[in-house]
Amino acid sequence: MAWIIPIIFLAAALLEVCGDAIVRSGLRGNQPLAVALGCLLLAAYGVMVIWVLWDFARLLGVYVAVSLASGPEKPRTAASA
């Protein structure tokens, strides 16, 4: 059953990234339904993360490690924002 934890963690990460992107585009495009959908995805992310019974310090450590391993983000300039 331990094999399911990485799958849950990956699914939660996808929910977080997609939820954030949808909320951003909804706010920028003045689309309240997109903002609501993004909020639902972010809520689902929260539920998934809590579903895995890890203590918070361990979960945060894994989250930071995955974020750092994914590589540095390219700095955004005013023209690309």
N, C-alpha and C positions, 0 to 999 in steps of 0.2 A: 504493500500500500504506500510505501515511501516514494514510489515513482510518480505518484500523482501530485506531490507537493511542487516540483518544478513546473509542471503543467499549470497548476493553479496560479503560481507566481507569475508565469509568462502571460497568462490570460489577464491577470490583474494589471500587469504593466500595460498591456494593450488597451484595456478599458481606461486606464488613467490617461494615456497619451491621446487616445481618440476623443475621450470626453473633454479634455483640455482644448484640443484643436477645434472641436465643434463649438464649444462655448466661445472661444476667441472669434471664430468666424461669424457666429451668431451675433455677438456684441458689435463687431465691426460692420456687419451688414444690416444691423437693426432687424434681426430675425428672432423674435421671442421663442418660436417653436424650436429652433436650433439650439438656443440657450437651454431650454427645458430638456431636450434630448441629451445634451451634453451633461447636464446636471444628473440625469438618470444614470448615465454611464459612470459618472464619478461616484454616485451612491453605490452602484453595483461593484465598483472597484473597492470601496470601503468594506462592503459586506464580504467580498472574497478574501480580502487581507485578514479580516477578523476570523474568518472561517478556519484558516490554518492556525492551529493552536500553538503558536510560538509566542514566547514572551516578547514584549515590545523592543527591548534592547537588541535581541537577536535579529528580529525582523528589520529593524533600522540598519543594523550592520550589513545585512545581506543587500538591502536596498541601496545603500551607499556604495558597496562593492560593485554591484551590477552597474550603477550609474557611472562610476569611475572607469570600469572596464569597457564601457561602450565608447570611450574616447572623448576627447575634448570637443566641445561645441565650437563651431566656427563663429568668431565674433561677428555680430550684425552691425552693419553700418546704417547711417540714416537713409541712404538710398534704397537699401534692401528691406527696411522695416515697413 
